Amino acid sequence: MERVLSLILIVVATAGLGGCGVAAFPVRTTSAAVKIVPVAGDVVAYPLDKTADAID
């Protein structure tokens, strides 16, 4: 049951993004996760942010 609810939530969230936003979503979430790492996180996240901007 939890998987079904998770899948529905993901589908609803990605439907709202539309177009290229769906393709940039994994890059943006990876960038957000990497930014948690102290010191190196921002350095590694910078190219990911630029890539997501280019996709959008």
ABEGO torsion letter per residue (X at the ends): XAAAAAAAAAAAAAAAAEEAAAAAAAAAAAAAAAAABBGAAAAAAAAAAAAAAAAX
